Amino acid sequence: MTVHITAQTARAQIAPTQTIKTAGTVEVVQHPSGLPARVAPIPLPEAAVGRVLEAAYAEDAPSGDLTSLLLIPAEASATAELRARVPGVFSGGPIVEAGFRFHDRSARTELLVAEGEPFDAGAVLARVTGRAQAILTAERVVLNLVQRMSAIAALTARYVALTAGTKARIVDTRKTTPGLRELERYAVRCGGGRNHRFSLSDAVMAKDNHLAVLTGGDASRLTGVLRAARERLGHTTHFEVEVDRIEQIEPVLAAGVDTIMLDNFSLDDLRTGVALIDGRAIVEASGGVNLDTVSGIAATGVDVISVGAVTHSVVNLDLGLDIVIDRGEADPA
C-alpha cells in the first residue's frame, strides 16, 4: 500500500536579493527591506552542534519516537520543508543539516536561505528528504533550536541597524541559555553583532563587586590593586574594568587596562566618559540598553555596546515543517 500524508504544498517565493558588494569569496547581498544580509565571520563548530543535538535527542526521544515507530511505515520516505510563518533573519543551517541526519545518515538537506539572510513570511528556508520516521523524530528539536537562533539573529540585526553611521559595535553577554551558548552567540554573529568574552576563563572583567572586595571600599587603592593585577597577566590577556561613576575613570586608566565599561551612565555622562578616555582604552557602554535607547548611546561615541537582551529576552520565531510522504509500503497486516 502506498501511503500519502500531504501537508501544505503551496510554496511562497523567497524574497529576491541583489548583489551589492563582493568581499573575497563572500557575496554580500541587499534584501528588499534595505537590511543587508549578515555573514557570520566565525563558523559554528561541528563539535558544538553534536553536543547540543546529542543532549536534545536524549531528552526528547530517549527510547525512540513511539508515535512515529507505531504509525509510520519503516520504508516510507518524506520531503519536509522548513517554512517561515513570520519575517526574520536566518540562523541555524548547521543545525538543520546535522539535526535531520542525526537519525538518518542518508538524509539530504538543501538550505535555501543563507546564514544571516533576512526572509519574509512564507519563505521556504530549507528542504530535507529522507526516511519519514527519522524526519518526524528530528522535527521538534530542529525547530526549537532554529526558531531561537533565528530570533536572536533577527533581534541583533535590529540593534545593529539602529547604530548605523556610528562606530559602535553591538555585542552579546554571558546571559545565554545554559548549554546553548555557542549556538546563541553564533546567531548573534549571523545578525551582524559581535561576541563579548565567551566564558569566565577568556578575559579579566573586574566588576563592581570585584572592586569592592579588592579595595575594601577605599577608592584611593583602585589604581594600585588593578596595576598589580595587570602585572600578573600574560600580555595576550584582555583586561576590562567596569565603572559606575565618572571619578573612577582616571584611576582605572592609570592602571593600564584595555577596556573600560561605563555602566548605567546617562547620555551626558557617556559623552563625558568618552572624552576623558580619549582613545586610551576601548569604551564599552552597558546597562539600560534597549531598542529605544541604543541609537542615542551609539551616538555618544562609545566603541562597544553590550546588550544582554539579544540572547535573554528573545521570543522564538514561528517556523514550521510541512511534510509530504511520497512513497512507502505499509505492513499488510
Salt bridges, closest charged atoms under 4 A:
GLU81 OE2 - ARG11 NH1 3.09
GLU81 OE1 - ARG83 NH2 3.07
GLU81 OE2 - ARG127 NE 3.17
GLU110 OE1 - ARG127 NH1 3.30
ASP120 OD1 - HIS31 NE2 3.90
ASP172 OD1 - ARG185 NH2 2.79
GLU182 OE1 - ARG51 NH2 2.47
GLU184 OE2 - ARG148 NE 2.66
GLU240 OE1 - HIS196 NE2 3.64
GLU242 OE1 - LYS207 NZ 3.94
ASP244 OD1 - ARG245 NH1 3.21
GLU247 OE2 - ARG245 NE 3.32
GLU250 OE2 - ARG280 NH2 3.03
ASP258 OD2 - ARG230 NH2 3.02
ASP268 OD1 - ARG271 NH2 2.64
GLU284 OE1 - HIS196 NE2 2.96
ASP303 OD1 - LYS167 NZ 3.18
ASP322 OD2 - ARG83 NE 2.69
ASP322 OD1 - ARG85 NH2 3.34
ASP326 OD1 - ARG327 NH1 3.44
